[in-house]
Amino acid sequence: MKATIENGKVVLDYCELLGEAEGRELELLVQSLACQDDLVRHVADQLLEGWTEDGYHGGKVGDASGSGTPIDKARRRIALGADKVAKETIEALQRALKQAEERSAEGWSKYHKLANEVCR
């Protein structure tokens, strides 16, 4: 792979880099990329919509047997885990709502106590 220097910056051909990296080097590169917000957004677009916002997509060869592309497999995995995620999300929202209601009730109680003291 060739690296060039343009305007004081090292420039790499990322497609070539991905094509030549292997083993642990590739694994570290992919894990690092997987944590980049833009990459996560584009993969989520493919999982949910089938395309990135600019019209890119991976292969589209899935079938019901569980084979297919990694995107197909990820879609299936998400679908199978959706109930668990939804349940956990709903429970977390219910806990947050209960805490907010308790804080609100406590605040109103303090308000009324203070208002009663002032009005005496």
Secondary structure, 3 states (H helix, E strand, C coil): CCEEEECCEEEECHHHHHHHCCHHHHHHHHHHHHCCHHHHHHHHHHHHHCCCCCCCCCCCCCCCCCCCCHHHHHHHHHHHHHHHHHHHHHHHHHHHHHHHHHHHHHHHHHHHHHHHHHHC
